[in-house]
Amino acid sequence: MPDITATLAATARLVDEELSRLLTMPATPESQVFDAMRYASLSGGKRIRPFVVMQSAGLFSVSEKSALRAACAVEMVHCYSLVHDDLPAMDDDDVRRGRPSVHRQFDEATAILAGDGLLTLAFEVLAHRDTHANPAVRTSLIGALAKAAGGHGMVGGQMMDLLADPDTISMPEVTRLQQMKTGALFAFACEAGPVLGNAPDAAFEAMRGYAHDLGLAFQITDDLLDAEGNQAEVGKQVGKDAAKRKATFVHLMGVERATAQAKLLAEQSVEHLAIFDEKADLLRQIARFSVERRR
Ligand code: GRG
């Protein structure tokens, strides 16, 4: 059985190398924005979304080059969301991935531009011929990432998060919020492989089911780490959700039920992979890792 920790580390190395290549910029008057984009994206994230892209692509014999470019695109969007989420106008966080957040390391304007730069570069990468020879496949990927990242996905989820009243929000509303804020990018990561590999409908359906449960399990664990985690391990300030009275799963369910729910969802996500053979074992393992992680 392949080892999840070693494979995750190997994927992170590949992603770091490719991101570094994609973010190379000669010294110019505007190069500060690239310095900030590099700082934001080459900073030790777990690379779980890229890992899911690479593994989902592996199920459909997609070339490593194609998969890696799609993996970098989703990581760029993820990193942009972290940079903007940390801004004073949003969550106002000084620490991210164990280092000063981008607006603390540079300044607010540079952080906004670095986020914008990462978001737009993600689409430039997908649109490039190196991502896939077939323009229809590239267009599908671009459409899917735009949908996941935009107002019907991550951005809409963030808006709901900022507006949510923790005293009145219901479980279905929190679930929808989190599916949009976090689940939508996981859904893209899971769908990228079948899109690149021109997979049959049944494979898309399986990956969508897997993504739905994995995204929620991952987010509940994120809430639990904020409630119970250790700042040194987590790499960012903890206890903020309670202090800011955020509408989280932990707020609605309490730690014990949220922990059980995350485990249940992780097991449920694995069930969706039943149509795949042992090639999907690392996707099975990452689902369990997602709820057992300490950061
Ligand atoms: C559009 C500004 C804007 C924000 C979108 C994604 C998001 C909303 C905000 C980021 C903050 C946050 C807690 C989001 C939930 C998603 C999540 C669990 C992020 C952390 O992801 P990890 O654990 O982080 O994969 P690393 O650092 O390992 O990449």
Boltz pocket constraint, residues with backbone or C-beta under 6 A from the ligand:
constraints:
  - pocket:
      binder: B
      contacts: [[A, 44], [A, 45], [A, 46], [A, 47], [A, 48], [A, 49], [A, 78], [A, 80], [A, 81], [A, 82], [A, 84], [A, 85], [A, 90], [A, 97], [A, 149], [A, 154], [A, 155], [A, 157], [A, 158], [A, 181], [A, 182], [A, 218], [A, 219], [A, 222], [A, 295]]
      max_distance: 6.0
